[in-house]
């Protein structure tokens, strides 16, 4: 079935099906939730079901074989309008809605929605990156929401609901999408058949760190990030050298590249790798080994006595020290200095614990 490809959002499918059976479909929705959890795919699948020529709207199904389904899948359906930020733009600008200045009001999404459908009984608009609307574009689009066309359905995709103007939110019905279960993220990573996924165990480890977002899990496939993670795990599980590790981590963050914001983001991932390492070790000591399997963390945990509350508390103190660095990085403290001090403190804490 068409909805089988949608992971983790079965309740939303049934909610829309009930809504259609009751004839209560709204003219505008905001699909709100973190990036990379399937909101856009859900919106496109919804559009395909509503356009499908072999199923009624109330069924909320799509055959995948009729001309309408094929057009949606090919991105060529004349009544489906998908827009987002223009190339090179950090905001969703007014040109998207009203057209370029030389052809203002004769192009753009608002113009497209004002026209009658060509092949279907309605037009459907999917607005990606809706959270990135600036004030000018939001105000331009507001008129379309205030005076909706009876043949138009509008879906706004928003990663940050609060970034939308209250006047936009108040004219749309909000549908909240939850992060995906880690198991679904791991399975999707494997299904992508990416060369950078070596096995399901690796996929599970990335999924646990992803926060339920396939987009985040895919970002974590960056070879530079994985090298940083492996360097950290190797040191924690072996003979810890704080100076060597600090130099390796800081040079690795710099080598990955990017501006200061991206480097700070990569440093946060490094800290989360450490948090996951110590969390896994603590779970092993408490005889609760569910979740991610990190061989290095399991090896580290075997140095301690699972029956000793003191050993468990020590591992948790390492976790807490790692969490302090995450807070410092979030507070815009120098990343290299944060890494150096963290490595120094971990080395001091681990020295008497080596067995």
Secondary structure in CASP SS format (residue, H / E / C, confidence):
PFRMAT SS
TARGET T0000
AUTHOR 0000-0000-0000
METHOD secondary structure of the structure
MODEL  1
X C 1.00
X H 1.00
X H 1.00
X H 1.00
X H 1.00
X C 1.00
X C 1.00
X C 1.00
X C 1.00
X H 1.00
X H 1.00
X H 1.00
X H 1.00
X H 1.00
X H 1.00
X H 1.00
X H 1.00
X H 1.00
X H 1.00
X H 1.00
X H 1.00
X C 1.00
X C 1.00
X C 1.00
X C 1.00
X C 1.00
X C 1.00
X E 1.00
X E 1.00
X E 1.00
X E 1.00
X E 1.00
X C 1.00
X C 1.00
X C 1.00
X C 1.00
X C 1.00
X C 1.00
X H 1.00
X H 1.00
X H 1.00
X H 1.00
X H 1.00
X H 1.00
X H 1.00
X H 1.00
X H 1.00
X H 1.00
X H 1.00
X H 1.00
X H 1.00
X C 1.00
X C 1.00
X C 1.00
X C 1.00
X C 1.00
X H 1.00
X H 1.00
X H 1.00
X C 1.00
X C 1.00
X C 1.00
X C 1.00
X C 1.00
X C 1.00
X C 1.00
X H 1.00
X H 1.00
X H 1.00
X H 1.00
X H 1.00
X H 1.00
X H 1.00
X H 1.00
X C 1.00
X C 1.00
X C 1.00
X C 1.00
X C 1.00
X E 1.00
X E 1.00
X E 1.00
X E 1.00
X C 1.00
X C 1.00
X C 1.00
X C 1.00
X C 1.00
X C 1.00
X C 1.00
X C 1.00
X E 1.00
X C 1.00
X H 1.00
X H 1.00
X H 1.00
X H 1.00
X H 1.00
X C 1.00
X C 1.00
X H 1.00
X H 1.00
X H 1.00
X C 1.00
X C 1.00
X C 1.00
X C 1.00
X C 1.00
X H 1.00
X H 1.00
X H 1.00
X H 1.00
X H 1.00
X H 1.00
X C 1.00
X C 1.00
X C 1.00
X C 1.00
X C 1.00
X C 1.00
X C 1.00
X C 1.00
X E 1.00
X E 1.00
X E 1.00
X E 1.00
X E 1.00
X C 1.00
X C 1.00
X H 1.00
X H 1.00
X H 1.00
X E 1.00
X C 1.00
X H 1.00
X H 1.00
X H 1.00
X H 1.00
X H 1.00
X H 1.00
X H 1.00
X H 1.00
X H 1.00
X H 1.00
X H 1.00
X H 1.00
X C 1.00
X C 1.00
X C 1.00
X C 1.00
X C 1.00
X E 1.00
X E 1.00
X E 1.00
X E 1.00
X E 1.00
X E 1.00
X E 1.00
X C 1.00
X C 1.00
X H 1.00
X H 1.00
X H 1.00
X C 1.00
X C 1.00
X H 1.00
X H 1.00
X H 1.00
X H 1.00
X C 1.00
X C 1.00
X C 1.00
X E 1.00
X E 1.00
X E 1.00
X E 1.00
X C 1.00
X C 1.00
X C 1.00
X C 1.00
X C 1.00
X H 1.00
X H 1.00
X H 1.00
X H 1.00
X H 1.00
X H 1.00
X H 1.00
X H 1.00
X H 1.00
X H 1.00
X C 1.00
X C 1.00
X C 1.00
X C 1.00
X C 1.00
X C 1.00
X C 1.00
X C 1.00
X H 1.00
X H 1.00
X H 1.00
X H 1.00
X H 1.00
X H 1.00
X H 1.00
X H 1.00
X H 1.00
X H 1.00
X C 1.00
X C 1.00
X C 1.00
X C 1.00
X H 1.00
X H 1.00
X H 1.00
X H 1.00
X H 1.00
X H 1.00
X C 1.00
X C 1.00
X C 1.00
X H 1.00
X H 1.00
X H 1.00
X H 1.00
X H 1.00
X H 1.00
X H 1.00
X H 1.00
X H 1.00
X H 1.00
X H 1.00
X H 1.00
X H 1.00
X H 1.00
X H 1.00
X C 1.00
X C 1.00
X C 1.00
X C 1.00
X H 1.00
X H 1.00
X H 1.00
X H 1.00
X H 1.00
X H 1.00
X H 1.00
X H 1.00
X H 1.00
X H 1.00
X H 1.00
X H 1.00
X H 1.00
X H 1.00
X H 1.00
X C 1.00
X C 1.00
X C 1.00
X H 1.00
X H 1.00
X H 1.00
X H 1.00
X H 1.00
X H 1.00
X H 1.00
X H 1.00
X H 1.00
X H 1.00
X H 1.00
X H 1.00
X H 1.00
X H 1.00
X H 1.00
X H 1.00
X H 1.00
X H 1.00
X H 1.00
X H 1.00
X H 1.00
X H 1.00
X H 1.00
X H 1.00
X H 1.00
X H 1.00
X C 1.00
X C 1.00
X C 1.00
X C 1.00
X C 1.00
X C 1.00
X C 1.00
X C 1.00
X C 1.00
X H 1.00
X H 1.00
X H 1.00
X H 1.00
X H 1.00
X H 1.00
X H 1.00
X C 1.00
X C 1.00
X C 1.00
X C 1.00
X C 1.00
X C 1.00
X C 1.00
X H 1.00
X H 1.00
X H 1.00
X H 1.00
X H 1.00
X H 1.00
X H 1.00
X H 1.00
X H 1.00
X H 1.00
X H 1.00
X H 1.00
X H 1.00
X H 1.00
X H 1.00
X H 1.00
X H 1.00
X H 1.00
X H 1.00
X H 1.00
X H 1.00
X H 1.00
X C 1.00
X C 1.00
X C 1.00
X C 1.00
X H 1.00
X H 1.00
X H 1.00
X H 1.00
X H 1.00
X H 1.00
X H 1.00
X H 1.00
X H 1.00
X H 1.00
X H 1.00
X H 1.00
X H 1.00
X H 1.00
X H 1.00
X H 1.00
X H 1.00
X C 1.00
X C 1.00
X C 1.00
X C 1.00
END
